[in-house]
Amino acid sequence: MSVRHTLRARRGAVAAAMAVTLALAVGGCGGDSKDGKSNAASSGSQSKAASSGGGQQPGSSTPKSDPTVKLAESTGQGGIVLTINSVARDSGGFVTVSGQLKNPGSENFVDTSGWVGTEKDVLASGDSVAGATLVDKVGKKRYYVLRDTGGKCLCTMGIVGVKAGQTVPFFAQFPAPPNGTKEVDFQLPTFPTMTVPVSG
C-alpha cells in the first residue's frame, strides 16, 4: 500500500471516530429520583482513555493539575483520603476532575473495586474510578463518566491498590453542565459527597 493510500485510510478512520464521538457524547438527562436527585443517561465519547498505576494504555496520559490546590477533601473506606485539585471545563464540552487518592496508613489498601461503581456499561474499565459522578443540584442532573467506544471510562484505570504512604493521581472526564453552573457535587463510591467549584 502506498503512503498516499495509507494516509487516506488513516484520515477515514479518524473521521469515523469523530462521527462516533459526536453520536455518543450525551449530557445528563433530568428527572427526579426517589432520593431527590436526578438520574441521567450514561454518556459516551470517543477520546483518549487514560490510566494510572500499571494499567496505562498507549497514547494515554493523566491531565496535569496542581497538587497543592485543594478544592475539597474527604476520607473514605480504609482511611483513604480523596483530594480534588481541579474541576475544569474546556471548550470541547467536557469537565475534567483531577485529584489524588492518598493512603496515609501503615497498611496497603487493596479494596478499590467499589470505585468502579455498579453501572454495567463501565465494567470494562476494570479497577478504576469509573463509578464517579457529578451532580448539578440546580439543574437537577447527574453526569456519569464518559466512555470510549470500547466501553472503557475516560478516567484513571489500573488502580488495583494504594500502598501505605502512597499518593495516586486520578482524573475523570464528564459531559459539561450548562455554563451557568458554577459548582457541582462530586461523588465517588465509598467517599462522602464533596461540593466543588467548576472553573472555565
N, C-alpha and C positions, 0 to 999 in steps of 0.2 A: 504494500500500500504506500502511495506517495505521501510526502509531507503535507501537500495541499489537501489530499483526501483525509488524512489524519486530523488536520486542523478543523476541516468541515465537520467531521464526525464528533470531535470534542465540542465544537460550538453547538451542534444539535443537541448533544447530551446536556450541556449547560442550560440551553433554552428549555428543554423538557423539565429539568429540575426546577427552574424558576417558575414554570407553569404550575408544577405540583405545589410549590411553596405558596403561591397566591391562592390556590384552591384550598389548601389545608389550614392556612393561617386564619384562625377564627377567634374572635374575642369572647369574653364571658357572656353568658346569657342570664337575664334577670329571672325572677321568680322566687317568691319567698318559700322557705322550707320550714319544717316544724321548729327548728331551733332559732328561728328569727333571722337566719342568714339565708342568702340566696345561693342557688345552685347555678352552675354554668356548665355548658358543654365543654368537654375537654378540647384543647386546642392543639393543632399540629402545624409544623412548619419545617421546611427543608432548610437546614442551616448547619453550621458546624457543631457537632456534639463534642463537648469537652469532658475531660475526666481528670481524676486526681488519684494519687496513691498507687500505683502499679497497673491501673487499668486504662491508661491514656491511649487514645486511638491516633493513628497517623493523621496529621493535619489539624489536630485539635489543640486548643490552648485555653487556659483559665484567664478570664478577663482580669486585668490588674486593678487593684483598689488599694487605698491607703489603710494599712492595718492599724494605724494609730488613731483613726477616726472611728468612734464607737457611737452609732446611731441608737443601738439598743443591745441589750444583753440579757440572757436568761440561762438558768441551769435546768437541765433535764435529767433523764434517767441515767443512773450511774455517775452522777456528778459532772457530766459533760457540759461545758459552758459554750453556749452558742452566741456569737457576736456578729451583729450586722454592721458592716463597714460602709456599704454603699447601696442605694436603691436608685438606679439611674435610668431615665427614659432616653431613648435615642430616636433619631429621625425615621427609622425603619418601622416604627410602630411597636417596639418591644420595650420591656422593662427588665433590666438585669439586676438581680440581687446578688451582692457579693459579701462574703463574710468568712468566719473562721469557726472551727469546731475544736475546742481545746479540752484535753484530759489532764486536769491538774492533780489527779490522784496518783497513787503509787502502784496501781494495777492496770494492766491493759484492758481496754474496753472493746468488746467484740460483738455486742448486741446491736448492730446497726441495721438489722433487717427491717425494723419499724419505720425507718426513714424513707423507704421506697414507697410507702403508702399501700393502699388496697386497690387502687384503680388497675384493672386488668390490662388496660391499654399501655401502661408503662412498666409492666413486669419484665419486659425485655431489657430494661436498663440495669437489672441486677442490683447489686449493692450500690445505692446512690441516694441522692436527696430528691428523687422524683416525686415523693409524697408532699412536697412543699406546695402551698397555695398562697395566693394573695386575695384579700377580701377588701373590696371597696364598699365601706359601710354606707356612704352617701348614695352611691349608685345602686346599692343592693346587688352586687355581683361578686361572684367568686371566680378567680382565674387560676387555671391549672398550668403546670409546667409544660412548655411547648415540646413537641416531639418531632423527630425526623420521620421520613417515610418508612424507616425500618422499625418504628415504634419505640426507639430509644429517646430518652429525655434529652433536652438541651440543657444539661446540668452536669454537675460533677458526678462521675461514676467511678466505680472501683474502690469505694470506701468500705473495706472489709473489716476495719477496726481502727481504733485510735490508741496508740501506745501510751503508756504512762509518761506524762510530761510532754507529749506531742501536741502540736497545733496543726490542723489540716485546713487549708483554704478551700472554699467551695463557692460555687455560683449556681444560679438557676435563672432561666430566662422565661418570661411570661409575656402574654399579649399586654399591651399598654392600656391602662384605663383612660378615660377621657382626660383631655388636657387640664380640665378644671379640678381634677382630683389631685390634691396636694399631699395626702397621706393614705396609707393602706395598712391593713393588719397582715403581718407575715406569720404563717403557721407552718410548722414542721412537726410531724408526729413525734410524741414523747416530750415536746417542749411547750412551755406556756406561750400563748399568743403575744406577739410584740407589735406595737403600733410604730410605724417608721415613716419618715417623710420621703416623698418622691422628688428627686431633683431632675432638672432638664425640662 
